[in-house]
């Protein structure tokens, strides 16, 4: 939903319902909460990938010594499922 669509919906609510501002705030609160949950979920996923990348690099270092920079980059860009399989 675009910002313009959202503004139109909010305007229609205000015109249709006398208590529209309360409903609008509730809608805004719901959308805000959903956005926060989505952001938190993405942050947690990113943290998992970074941790898995660090562990993979550490294990490679312990086994083979210094890990080349290009290999480290491939690991940091790897799919989380692939990192879990290492």
N, C-alpha and C positions, 0 to 999 in steps of 0.2 A: 504494500500500500504506500503510495507516495504521500508526501507531506500535504500536497494540495488536496488529495482525496480525504486524508484524515481531517483536515480543516473543514472540508465540506460536510463530512459526517458529523463532526462536532457542532457545526452551525445548524444542521438539520435537527439534531437532538435538542439544542437550545430552543429552537422554534417550536418543536413538537411537544416537548415536556416542560412544564413550569419548573420542575425540579431538575432540569437538564444539567445545570452546573454540577450538582452532586454526582449525577450519573457520569458526566464527563470526567470528573476527577477520579471516579472509580475506574473508568476505562483507562485513563492515563496511568493510574497506579498499576493496573494489571499489565499494561504494555511495558511499563518501566521494569516491573518485576521479571517479566519474561526476558527482556533484554539483559538484565543483570544475570539471570540464570544461564543464558546462552553465552555471555561473556565469561562467566566463571567456568563453564564447561570447556570452552575453548582454551582458557588459561591452564586448566588442569591437564588437558590433553597435551598442550605444548610442553608443560613441565615434565610429563611422562616421557615424551620423545627426547627432551634434552637429557634427562637422567639416563635413559637407555643408551643414548649416544655416548655419554661420558663413561658408562660402564663398559661398553664395547671397546672404546678407545683404551681404557685402562687394561682390559684383558688382553688386547692385542699387544700393548706395550710390555706387559709382563711376560708374554710368550715369545715375542719377536724383537723386542727392543723398540727403538724410536719408530713411530708410525709416520709415514710420509704425509705431508700436508694435504695432497689431493685425496688420499684415502680417508683422512679425517673429515674432509668436506663431503665425500660420498656418504660417509656414515651419518653425519649430521643432517643430511638431506634425505636419508632413507625413510621408507615407510615404517611406521611403528610396528606393524605386524612382522616385517622382515627383521627389525631389530630384536624383537622378542625371540625370534628363532635362533639368534646367534648364541 
